[in-house]
Amino acid sequence: MDRPPDLAAAIDAAAEALVGVLDSATSRHQVTVPPTQLRVLSLIRERPETNVNRLAELLDVVPSSASRLCDRLEATGLLRRTPDPRDRREVRLVLTAAAVTLLAEVRERRHRAVQAVLDRMPPRTQHELLSALLAFGQAAAPGTPTPQTDAAVRTA
């Protein structure tokens, strides 16, 4: 079965719509932390062993820019720098309780906003979407082999 010619465009449009829903959920509730700082907090939550240099790599910025972002987050009480217990020369970035609470609130707001959109879709379409998203996520995972075309299979 051939792929519809406009599938990539439809996915791109859906991704933009999703980003709009997520951004709207965050901005409507007076979150005072800019999106870039929320991203930093999320990255640190996902990677508890993060230091400033690793954060800079993840953000694709120079370490001094990452350090300034951390300075701002530390000043607002959302981040602290602590010595690594294994190597005291290393400094780890640690979320404060306020940051953990903020991220949970943002996640819940976003979840509710997405659920409100899903509730406007027929149940069958919701199930089809779930199946498609799971397949997409699996195909996008690092190390997933690229399917061979029929011609490639015949010449092997």
OpenMM code with the backbone's topology and positions (N, CA, C; nanometers):
from openmm import Vec3, app, unit

residues = "MET ASP ARG PRO PRO ASP LEU ALA ALA ALA ILE ASP ALA ALA ALA GLU ALA LEU VAL GLY VAL LEU ASP SER ALA THR SER ARG HIS GLN VAL THR VAL PRO PRO THR GLN LEU ARG VAL LEU SER LEU ILE ARG GLU ARG PRO GLU THR ASN VAL ASN ARG LEU ALA GLU LEU LEU ASP VAL VAL PRO SER SER ALA SER ARG LEU CYS ASP ARG LEU GLU ALA THR GLY LEU LEU ARG ARG THR PRO ASP PRO ARG ASP ARG ARG GLU VAL ARG LEU VAL LEU THR ALA ALA ALA VAL THR LEU LEU ALA GLU VAL ARG GLU ARG ARG HIS ARG ALA VAL GLN ALA VAL LEU ASP ARG MET PRO PRO ARG THR GLN HIS GLU LEU LEU SER ALA LEU LEU ALA PHE GLY GLN ALA ALA ALA PRO GLY THR PRO THR PRO GLN THR ASP ALA ALA VAL ARG THR ALA".split()
positions = [
    Vec3(0.0851, -0.1180, 0.0000),
    Vec3(0.0000, 0.0000, 0.0000),
    Vec3(0.0893, 0.1238, 0.0000),
    Vec3(0.0637, 0.2146, -0.0920),
    Vec3(0.1451, 0.3354, -0.1025),
    Vec3(0.1051, 0.4377, 0.0016),
    Vec3(0.2023, 0.5189, 0.0422),
    Vec3(0.1782, 0.6253, 0.1383),
    Vec3(0.1051, 0.7397, 0.0685),
    Vec3(0.0050, 0.7976, 0.1336),
    Vec3(-0.0627, 0.9144, 0.0739),
    Vec3(0.0391, 1.0268, 0.0534),
    Vec3(0.0295, 1.0989, -0.0583),
    Vec3(0.1310, 1.2009, -0.0894),
    Vec3(0.1343, 1.3171, 0.0103),
    Vec3(0.0266, 1.3418, 0.0809),
    Vec3(0.0223, 1.4558, 0.1715),
    Vec3(0.0377, 1.4152, 0.3187),
    Vec3(0.0832, 1.2936, 0.3458),
    Vec3(0.0937, 1.2450, 0.4828),
    Vec3(0.1917, 1.3281, 0.5650),
    Vec3(0.3090, 1.3554, 0.5116),
    Vec3(0.4078, 1.4342, 0.5860),
    Vec3(0.3543, 1.5746, 0.6153),
    Vec3(0.2861, 1.6342, 0.5201),
    Vec3(0.2280, 1.7679, 0.5414),
    Vec3(0.1188, 1.7632, 0.6475),
    Vec3(0.0390, 1.6569, 0.6470),
    Vec3(-0.0672, 1.6436, 0.7469),
    Vec3(-0.0075, 1.6262, 0.8865),
    Vec3(0.1003, 1.5488, 0.8956),
    Vec3(0.1659, 1.5305, 1.0249),
    Vec3(0.2260, 1.6617, 1.0728),
    Vec3(0.2875, 1.7343, 0.9822),
    Vec3(0.3453, 1.8642, 1.0183),
    Vec3(0.2369, 1.9595, 1.0682),
    Vec3(0.1230, 1.9626, 0.9997),
    Vec3(0.0128, 2.0503, 1.0420),
    Vec3(-0.0414, 2.0063, 1.1777),
    Vec3(-0.0532, 1.8756, 1.1992),
    Vec3(-0.1018, 1.8252, 1.3277),
    Vec3(-0.0027, 1.8595, 1.4393),
    Vec3(0.1264, 1.8494, 1.4093),
    Vec3(0.2285, 1.8834, 1.5102),
    Vec3(0.2186, 2.0312, 1.5467),
    Vec3(0.1981, 2.1166, 1.4482),
    Vec3(0.1814, 2.2592, 1.4764),
    Vec3(0.0564, 2.2848, 1.5601),
    Vec3(-0.0516, 2.2142, 1.5270),
    Vec3(-0.1750, 2.2304, 1.6057),
    Vec3(-0.1518, 2.1843, 1.7498),
    Vec3(-0.0811, 2.0737, 1.7673),
    Vec3(-0.0517, 2.0234, 1.9014),
    Vec3(0.0337, 2.1225, 1.9793),
    Vec3(0.1359, 2.1767, 1.9161),
    Vec3(0.2203, 2.2765, 1.9830),
    Vec3(0.1360, 2.3973, 2.0233),
    Vec3(0.0442, 2.4378, 1.9367),
    Vec3(-0.0448, 2.5491, 1.9704),
    Vec3(-0.1313, 2.5191, 2.0915),
    Vec3(-0.1853, 2.3976, 2.0992),
    Vec3(-0.2674, 2.3574, 2.2140),
    Vec3(-0.1831, 2.3582, 2.3412),
    Vec3(-0.0630, 2.3011, 2.3330),
    Vec3(0.0249, 2.2944, 2.4503),
    Vec3(0.0694, 2.4336, 2.4955),
    Vec3(0.1087, 2.5179, 2.3998),
    Vec3(0.1505, 2.6542, 2.4342),
    Vec3(0.0358, 2.7332, 2.4952),
    Vec3(-0.0820, 2.7172, 2.4389),
    Vec3(-0.1987, 2.7886, 2.4893),
    Vec3(-0.2312, 2.7445, 2.6317),
    Vec3(-0.2193, 2.6164, 2.6597),
    Vec3(-0.2470, 2.5652, 2.7941),
    Vec3(-0.1509, 2.6245, 2.8957),
    Vec3(-0.0272, 2.6458, 2.8545),
    Vec3(0.0722, 2.7016, 2.9450),
    Vec3(0.0521, 2.8513, 2.9626),
    Vec3(0.0309, 2.9234, 2.8531),
    Vec3(0.0224, 3.0691, 2.8611),
    Vec3(-0.1069, 3.1175, 2.9267),
    Vec3(-0.2163, 3.0428, 2.9107),
    Vec3(-0.3442, 3.0829, 2.9702),
    Vec3(-0.3401, 3.0847, 3.1214),
    Vec3(-0.2488, 3.0111, 3.1794),
    Vec3(-0.2476, 2.9962, 3.3249),
    Vec3(-0.1350, 3.0746, 3.3907),
    Vec3(-0.0919, 3.1803, 3.3271),
    Vec3(0.0064, 3.2722, 3.3835),
    Vec3(0.1319, 3.2023, 3.4372),
    Vec3(0.1839, 3.1062, 3.3620),
    Vec3(0.3118, 3.0473, 3.3996),
    Vec3(0.4165, 3.1549, 3.3757),
    Vec3(0.4881, 3.1909, 3.4800),
    Vec3(0.5821, 3.3025, 3.4704),
    Vec3(0.7199, 3.2599, 3.4234),
    Vec3(0.7383, 3.1325, 3.4001),
    Vec3(0.8670, 3.0822, 3.3540),
    Vec3(0.8636, 3.0741, 3.2015),
    Vec3(0.9595, 3.1374, 3.1348),
    Vec3(0.9613, 3.1340, 2.9874),
    Vec3(0.9772, 2.9910, 2.9352),
    Vec3(0.9316, 2.9668, 2.8131),
    Vec3(0.9394, 2.8315, 2.7550),
    Vec3(1.0802, 2.7713, 2.7559),
    Vec3(1.1812, 2.8515, 2.7293),
    Vec3(1.3182, 2.7992, 2.7292),
    Vec3(1.3569, 2.7482, 2.8677),
    Vec3(1.3181, 2.8206, 2.9708),
    Vec3(1.3500, 2.7766, 3.1060),
    Vec3(1.2688, 2.6521, 3.1439),
    Vec3(1.1441, 2.6431, 3.0980),
    Vec3(1.0663, 2.5217, 3.1208),
    Vec3(1.1339, 2.4023, 3.0532),
    Vec3(1.1873, 2.4259, 2.9353),
    Vec3(1.2584, 2.3183, 2.8635),
    Vec3(1.3798, 2.2738, 2.9436),
    Vec3(1.4547, 2.3691, 2.9981),
    Vec3(1.5718, 2.3356, 3.0797),
    Vec3(1.5294, 2.2506, 3.1992),
    Vec3(1.4248, 2.2920, 3.2670),
    Vec3(1.3774, 2.2167, 3.3831),
    Vec3(1.3361, 2.0752, 3.3422),
    Vec3(1.2692, 2.0636, 3.2299),
    Vec3(1.2268, 1.9317, 3.1818),
    Vec3(1.3469, 1.8440, 3.1481),
    Vec3(1.4468, 1.9020, 3.0843),
    Vec3(1.5677, 1.8259, 3.0505),
    Vec3(1.6376, 1.7752, 3.1762),
    Vec3(1.6443, 1.8594, 3.2768),
    Vec3(1.7107, 1.8198, 3.4017),
    Vec3(1.6281, 1.7126, 3.4733),
    Vec3(1.4966, 1.7256, 3.4692),
    Vec3(1.4111, 1.6235, 3.5302),
    Vec3(1.4354, 1.4883, 3.4635),
    Vec3(1.4484, 1.4884, 3.3303),
    Vec3(1.4669, 1.3638, 3.2556),
    Vec3(1.6074, 1.3060, 3.2732),
    Vec3(1.7042, 1.3929, 3.3049),
    Vec3(1.8442, 1.3502, 3.3172),
    Vec3(1.9024, 1.4048, 3.4475),
    Vec3(1.8760, 1.3365, 3.5585),
    Vec3(1.9160, 1.3895, 3.6892),
    Vec3(2.0671, 1.4074, 3.7076),
    Vec3(2.1489, 1.3475, 3.6250),
    Vec3(2.2937, 1.3596, 3.6389),
    Vec3(2.3503, 1.4773, 3.5583),
    Vec3(2.2659, 1.5658, 3.5128),
    Vec3(2.3074, 1.6741, 3.4237),
    Vec3(2.3920, 1.7785, 3.4944),
    Vec3(2.4986, 1.8211, 3.4256),
    Vec3(2.5765, 1.9361, 3.4702),
    Vec3(2.5619, 2.0442, 3.3623),
    Vec3(2.6240, 2.1586, 3.3842),
    Vec3(2.6065, 2.2714, 3.2909),
    Vec3(2.6582, 2.2366, 3.1517),
    Vec3(2.7714, 2.1683, 3.1437),
    Vec3(2.8252, 2.1336, 3.0113),
    Vec3(2.7318, 2.0400, 2.9358),
    Vec3(2.6763, 1.9417, 3.0038),
    Vec3(2.5828, 1.8493, 2.9389),
    Vec3(2.4547, 1.9229, 2.8985),
    Vec3(2.4086, 2.0134, 2.9821),
    Vec3(2.2914, 2.0933, 2.9484),
    Vec3(2.3176, 2.1756, 2.8223),
    Vec3(2.4353, 2.2347, 2.8139),
    Vec3(2.4718, 2.3129, 2.6948),
    Vec3(2.4664, 2.2254, 2.5693),
    Vec3(2.5152, 2.1027, 2.5814),
    Vec3(2.5099, 2.0103, 2.4672),
    Vec3(2.3652, 1.9804, 2.4283),
    Vec3(2.2830, 1.9540, 2.5274),
    Vec3(2.1426, 1.9206, 2.5006),
    Vec3(2.0684, 2.0366, 2.4353),
    Vec3(2.1023, 2.1584, 2.4754),
    Vec3(2.0366, 2.2774, 2.4201),
    Vec3(2.1039, 2.3277, 2.2933),
    Vec3(2.2223, 2.2725, 2.2635),
    Vec3(2.3037, 2.3170, 2.1499),
    Vec3(2.3395, 2.4651, 2.1626),
    Vec3(2.3889, 2.4994, 2.2822),
    Vec3(2.4360, 2.6354, 2.3096),
    Vec3(2.5741, 2.6256, 2.3737),
    Vec3(2.6414, 2.7382, 2.3861),
    Vec3(2.7718, 2.7392, 2.4529),
    Vec3(2.7490, 2.7279, 2.6041),
    Vec3(2.8442, 2.6705, 2.6760),
    Vec3(2.8277, 2.6530, 2.8208),
    Vec3(2.7955, 2.7822, 2.8961),
    Vec3(2.8500, 2.8948, 2.8528),
    Vec3(2.8216, 3.0196, 2.9247),
    Vec3(2.6735, 3.0577, 2.9143),
    Vec3(2.6118, 3.0297, 2.7998),
    Vec3(2.4677, 3.0569, 2.7858),
    Vec3(2.3865, 2.9650, 2.8759),
    Vec3(2.4247, 2.8373, 2.8809),
    Vec3(2.3553, 2.7428, 2.9689),
    Vec3(2.3725, 2.7846, 3.1147),
    Vec3(2.4903, 2.8309, 3.1484),
    Vec3(2.5163, 2.8739, 3.2862),
    Vec3(2.4293, 2.9940, 3.3235),
    Vec3(2.4132, 3.0881, 3.2310),
    Vec3(2.3273, 3.2046, 3.2584),
    Vec3(2.1814, 3.1631, 3.2765),
    Vec3(2.1368, 3.0667, 3.1959),
    Vec3(2.0009, 3.0142, 3.2138),
    Vec3(1.9865, 2.9546, 3.3537),
    Vec3(2.0871, 2.8802, 3.3956),
    Vec3(2.0850, 2.8198, 3.5293),
    Vec3(2.0880, 2.9277, 3.6372),
    Vec3(2.1635, 3.0335, 3.6139),
    Vec3(2.1676, 3.1441, 3.7107),
    Vec3(2.0267, 3.2000, 3.7318),
    Vec3(1.9543, 3.2207, 3.6206),
    Vec3(1.8191, 3.2765, 3.6307),
    Vec3(1.7254, 3.1796, 3.7035),
    Vec3(1.7368, 3.0515, 3.6728),
    Vec3(1.6523, 2.9523, 3.7390),
    Vec3(1.6868, 2.9395, 3.8866),
    Vec3(1.8141, 2.9522, 3.9183),
    Vec3(1.8566, 2.9468, 4.0577),
    Vec3(1.8046, 3.0692, 4.1336),
    Vec3(1.8079, 3.1843, 4.0685),
    Vec3(1.7611, 3.3080, 4.1319),
    Vec3(1.6111, 3.3040, 4.1609),
    Vec3(1.5354, 3.2297, 4.0790),
    Vec3(1.3913, 3.2194, 4.1019),
    Vec3(1.3550, 3.1021, 4.1929),
    Vec3(1.4542, 3.0300, 4.2401),
    Vec3(1.4298, 2.9205, 4.3336),
    Vec3(1.3841, 2.7911, 4.2695),
    Vec3(1.4116, 2.7738, 4.1396),
    Vec3(1.3681, 2.6526, 4.0713),
    Vec3(1.4822, 2.5527, 4.0500),
    Vec3(1.6033, 2.5952, 4.0746),
    Vec3(1.7196, 2.5111, 4.0475),
    Vec3(1.8265, 2.5377, 4.1518),
    Vec3(1.9016, 2.4330, 4.1851),
    Vec3(2.0206, 2.4540, 4.2677),
    Vec3(2.1354, 2.3751, 4.2086),
    Vec3(2.2516, 2.4245, 4.2335),
    Vec3(2.3739, 2.3564, 4.1920),
    Vec3(2.4303, 2.2864, 4.3153),
    Vec3(2.4603, 2.1595, 4.3000),
    Vec3(2.5137, 2.0841, 4.4137),
    Vec3(2.6365, 2.0053, 4.3698),
    Vec3(2.7314, 1.9881, 4.4613),
    Vec3(2.8493, 1.9072, 4.4261),
    Vec3(2.8085, 1.7614, 4.4009),
    Vec3(2.8710, 1.7016, 4.3028),
    Vec3(2.8482, 1.5598, 4.2743),
    Vec3(2.9136, 1.4792, 4.3860),
    Vec3(2.8394, 1.3896, 4.4517),
    Vec3(2.8983, 1.3137, 4.5628),
    Vec3(3.0140, 1.2237, 4.5197),
    Vec3(3.0199, 1.1866, 4.3910),
    Vec3(3.1287, 1.1004, 4.3429),
    Vec3(3.2519, 1.1783, 4.3048),
    Vec3(3.2334, 1.3043, 4.2667),
    Vec3(3.3463, 1.3877, 4.2240),
    Vec3(3.3111, 1.5317, 4.2588),
    Vec3(3.3643, 1.5810, 4.3677),
    Vec3(3.3261, 1.7129, 4.4179),
    Vec3(3.3682, 1.8268, 4.3253),
    Vec3(3.4491, 1.7973, 4.2246),
    Vec3(3.4828, 1.9010, 4.1255),
    Vec3(3.3659, 1.9241, 4.0301),
    Vec3(3.2808, 1.8232, 4.0168),
    Vec3(3.1634, 1.8324, 3.9298),
    Vec3(3.0474, 1.8960, 4.0047),
    Vec3(2.9690, 1.9747, 3.9341),
    Vec3(2.8495, 2.0365, 3.9919),
    Vec3(2.7285, 1.9864, 3.9147),
    Vec3(2.6354, 1.9302, 3.9864),
    Vec3(2.5123, 1.8790, 3.9272),
    Vec3(2.4015, 1.9834, 3.9398),
    Vec3(2.3100, 1.9795, 3.8450),
    Vec3(2.1939, 2.0680, 3.8464),
    Vec3(2.0774, 1.9889, 3.9041),
    Vec3(2.0159, 2.0432, 4.0070),
    Vec3(1.9094, 1.9731, 4.0783),
    Vec3(1.7853, 2.0618, 4.0836),
    Vec3(1.6717, 2.0030, 4.0499),
    Vec3(1.5451, 2.0760, 4.0590),
    Vec3(1.5054, 2.0925, 4.2047),
    Vec3(1.4480, 2.2064, 4.2357),
    Vec3(1.3937, 2.2273, 4.3702),
    Vec3(1.2517, 2.1713, 4.3736),
    Vec3(1.1959, 2.1639, 4.4912),
    Vec3(1.0572, 2.1176, 4.5061),
    Vec3(0.9621, 2.2080, 4.4272),
    Vec3(0.9921, 2.3383, 4.4256),
    Vec3(0.9072, 2.4321, 4.3502),
    Vec3(0.9095, 2.4002, 4.2008),
    Vec3(1.0245, 2.3619, 4.1490),
    Vec3(1.0353, 2.3267, 4.0070),
    Vec3(0.9585, 2.1985, 3.9769),
    Vec3(0.9697, 2.1007, 4.0641),
    Vec3(0.8976, 1.9748, 4.0448),
    Vec3(0.7473, 2.0019, 4.0444),
    Vec3(0.7009, 2.0854, 4.1355),
    Vec3(0.5592, 2.1214, 4.1413),
    Vec3(0.5167, 2.1952, 4.0152),
    Vec3(0.5975, 2.2909, 3.9719),
    Vec3(0.5668, 2.3669, 3.8511),
    Vec3(0.5560, 2.2746, 3.7304),
    Vec3(0.6518, 2.1846, 3.7130),
    Vec3(0.6490, 2.0936, 3.5985),
    Vec3(0.5262, 2.0025, 3.6035),
    Vec3(0.4888, 1.9583, 3.7218),
    Vec3(0.3689, 1.8747, 3.7354),
    Vec3(0.2437, 1.9535, 3.6974),
    Vec3(0.2367, 2.0795, 3.7402),
    Vec3(0.1214, 2.1639, 3.7065),
    Vec3(0.1138, 2.1893, 3.5564),
    Vec3(0.2277, 2.2176, 3.4949),
    Vec3(0.2303, 2.2422, 3.3506),
    Vec3(0.1891, 2.1162, 3.2762),
    Vec3(0.2415, 2.0022, 3.3184),
    Vec3(0.2061, 1.8756, 3.2534),
    Vec3(0.0553, 1.8498, 3.2654),
    Vec3(-0.0007, 1.8750, 3.3816),
    Vec3(-0.1440, 1.8525, 3.4025),
    Vec3(-0.2266, 1.9476, 3.3160),
    Vec3(-0.1888, 2.0727, 3.3067),
    Vec3(-0.2612, 2.1693, 3.2217),
    Vec3(-0.2569, 2.1253, 3.0762),
    Vec3(-0.1376, 2.0838, 3.0325),
    Vec3(-0.1235, 2.0390, 2.8937),
    Vec3(-0.2062, 1.9135, 2.8692),
    Vec3(-0.2037, 1.8221, 2.9642),
    Vec3(-0.2811, 1.6989, 2.9505),
    Vec3(-0.4305, 1.7314, 2.9363),
    Vec3(-0.4799, 1.8213, 3.0203),
    Vec3(-0.6217, 1.8587, 3.0122),
    Vec3(-0.6541, 1.9249, 2.8783),
    Vec3(-0.5639, 2.0088, 2.8286),
    Vec3(-0.5883, 2.0765, 2.7006),
    Vec3(-0.5923, 1.9761, 2.5856),
    Vec3(-0.5019, 1.8807, 2.5867),
    Vec3(-0.5021, 1.7781, 2.4815),
    Vec3(-0.6261, 1.6912, 2.4952),
    Vec3(-0.6634, 1.6567, 2.6177),
    Vec3(-0.7829, 1.5744, 2.6388),
    Vec3(-0.9078, 1.6450, 2.5879),
    Vec3(-0.9146, 1.7765, 2.6042),
    Vec3(-1.0297, 1.8515, 2.5551),
    Vec3(-1.0409, 1.8407, 2.4028),
    Vec3(-0.9281, 1.8407, 2.3341),
    Vec3(-0.9302, 1.8237, 2.1882),
    Vec3(-0.9719, 1.6809, 2.1539),
    Vec3(-0.9137, 1.5840, 2.2234),
    Vec3(-0.9477, 1.4438, 2.1970),
    Vec3(-1.0958, 1.4165, 2.2201),
    Vec3(-1.1530, 1.4814, 2.3204),
    Vec3(-1.2951, 1.4622, 2.3507),
    Vec3(-1.3853, 1.5079, 2.2360),
    Vec3(-1.3338, 1.5925, 2.1490),
    Vec3(-1.4116, 1.6380, 2.0332),
    Vec3(-1.3979, 1.5429, 1.9143),
    Vec3(-1.3186, 1.4368, 1.9316),
    Vec3(-1.2988, 1.3382, 1.8253),
    Vec3(-1.3810, 1.2130, 1.8553),
    Vec3(-1.4307, 1.1454, 1.7513),
    Vec3(-1.5021, 1.0196, 1.7741),
    Vec3(-1.4091, 0.9158, 1.8381),
    Vec3(-1.4630, 0.8279, 1.9234),
    Vec3(-1.3795, 0.7269, 1.9901),
    Vec3(-1.2969, 0.6416, 1.8929),
    Vec3(-1.3558, 0.6025, 1.7810),
    Vec3(-1.2810, 0.5198, 1.6849),
    Vec3(-1.1585, 0.5951, 1.6325),
    Vec3(-1.1757, 0.7223, 1.6052),
    Vec3(-1.0641, 0.8026, 1.5562),
    Vec3(-0.9571, 0.8169, 1.6641),
    Vec3(-0.9993, 0.8282, 1.7896),
    Vec3(-0.9029, 0.8336, 1.8994),
    Vec3(-0.8188, 0.7064, 1.9029),
    Vec3(-0.8819, 0.5916, 1.8868),
    Vec3(-0.8085, 0.4640, 1.8880),
    Vec3(-0.7137, 0.4543, 1.7686),
    Vec3(-0.7590, 0.4988, 1.6520),
    Vec3(-0.6731, 0.4985, 1.5334),
    Vec3(-0.5533, 0.5902, 1.5539),
    Vec3(-0.5793, 0.7062, 1.6148),
    Vec3(-0.4709, 0.8004, 1.6425),
    Vec3(-0.3697, 0.7387, 1.7382),
    Vec3(-0.4178, 0.6748, 1.8434),
    Vec3(-0.3286, 0.6106, 1.9387),
    Vec3(-0.2417, 0.5064, 1.8699),
    Vec3(-0.3019, 0.4238, 1.7893),
    Vec3(-0.2279, 0.3205, 1.7173),
    Vec3(-0.1222, 0.3830, 1.6261),
    Vec3(-0.1613, 0.4862, 1.5538),
    Vec3(-0.0680, 0.5525, 1.4621),
    Vec3(0.0462, 0.6200, 1.5381),
    Vec3(0.0149, 0.6848, 1.6505),
    Vec3(0.1198, 0.7516, 1.7282),
    Vec3(0.2176, 0.6509, 1.7879),
    Vec3(0.1671, 0.5382, 1.8351),
    Vec3(0.2559, 0.4351, 1.8885),
    Vec3(0.3481, 0.3816, 1.7792),
    Vec3(0.2931, 0.3576, 1.6609),
    Vec3(0.3742, 0.3097, 1.5489),
    Vec3(0.4769, 0.4147, 1.5072),
    Vec3(0.4351, 0.5408, 1.5044),
    Vec3(0.5270, 0.6494, 1.4684),
    Vec3(0.6405, 0.6574, 1.5696),
    Vec3(0.6065, 0.6529, 1.6985),
    Vec3(0.7091, 0.6592, 1.8023),
    Vec3(0.8076, 0.5444, 1.7922),
    Vec3(0.7570, 0.4265, 1.7631),
    Vec3(0.8441, 0.3106, 1.7482),
    Vec3(0.9352, 0.3266, 1.6266),
    Vec3(0.8806, 0.3735, 1.5158),
    Vec3(0.9604, 0.3921, 1.3948),
    Vec3(1.0644, 0.5028, 1.4115),
    Vec3(1.0328, 0.6010, 1.4945),
    Vec3(1.1247, 0.7137, 1.5150),
    Vec3(1.2317, 0.6849, 1.6194),
    Vec3(1.2168, 0.5745, 1.6916),
    Vec3(1.3124, 0.5421, 1.7976),
    Vec3(1.4507, 0.5183, 1.7388),
    Vec3(1.5542, 0.5654, 1.8107),
    Vec3(1.6907, 0.5416, 1.7619),
    Vec3(1.7164, 0.3915, 1.7465),
    Vec3(1.7850, 0.3569, 1.6379),
    Vec3(1.8197, 0.2176, 1.6148),
    Vec3(1.7134, 0.1379, 1.5425),
    Vec3(1.6010, 0.2017, 1.5082),
    Vec3(1.4976, 0.1307, 1.4340),
    Vec3(1.5444, 0.1134, 1.2904),
    Vec3(1.5474, -0.0109, 1.2416),
    Vec3(1.5937, -0.0314, 1.1039),
    Vec3(1.4977, 0.0302, 1.0029),
    Vec3(1.5532, 0.0779, 0.8936),
    Vec3(1.4732, 0.1342, 0.7856),
    Vec3(1.4184, 0.0191, 0.7031),
    Vec3(1.2867, 0.0184, 0.6786),
    Vec3(1.2318, -0.0918, 0.5992),
    Vec3(1.2900, -0.0906, 0.4586),
    Vec3(1.3162, -0.2110, 0.4061),
    Vec3(1.3705, -0.2210, 0.2713),
    Vec3(1.2572, -0.2124, 0.1708),
    Vec3(1.2868, -0.1545, 0.0570),
    Vec3(1.1880, -0.1497, -0.0489),
    Vec3(1.1865, -0.2852, -0.1193),
    Vec3(1.0856, -0.3117, -0.1985),
    Vec3(1.0766, -0.4375, -0.2699),
    Vec3(1.1979, -0.4587, -0.3604),
    Vec3(1.2436, -0.3513, -0.4262),
    Vec3(1.3590, -0.3627, -0.5158),
    Vec3(1.4840, -0.4024, -0.4377),
    Vec3(1.5011, -0.3466, -0.3199),
    Vec3(1.6178, -0.3787, -0.2382),
    Vec3(1.6132, -0.5241, -0.1940),
    Vec3(1.4955, -0.5739, -0.1648),
    Vec3(1.4804, -0.7128, -0.1214),
    Vec3(1.5125, -0.8068, -0.2367),
    Vec3(1.4682, -0.7710, -0.3577),
    Vec3(1.4912, -0.8575, -0.4733),
    Vec3(1.6369, -0.8645, -0.5108),
    Vec3(1.7145, -0.7568, -0.4868),
    Vec3(1.8547, -0.7564, -0.5273),
    Vec3(1.9452, -0.8155, -0.4200),
    Vec3(1.8921, -0.8410, -0.3027),
    Vec3(1.9757, -0.8926, -0.1938),
    Vec3(2.0073, -1.0383, -0.2122),
] * unit.nanometer
topology = app.Topology()
chain = topology.addChain("A")
for resn in residues:
    res = topology.addResidue(resn, chain)
    for name in ("N", "CA", "C"):
        topology.addAtom(name, app.Element.getBySymbol(name[0]), res)
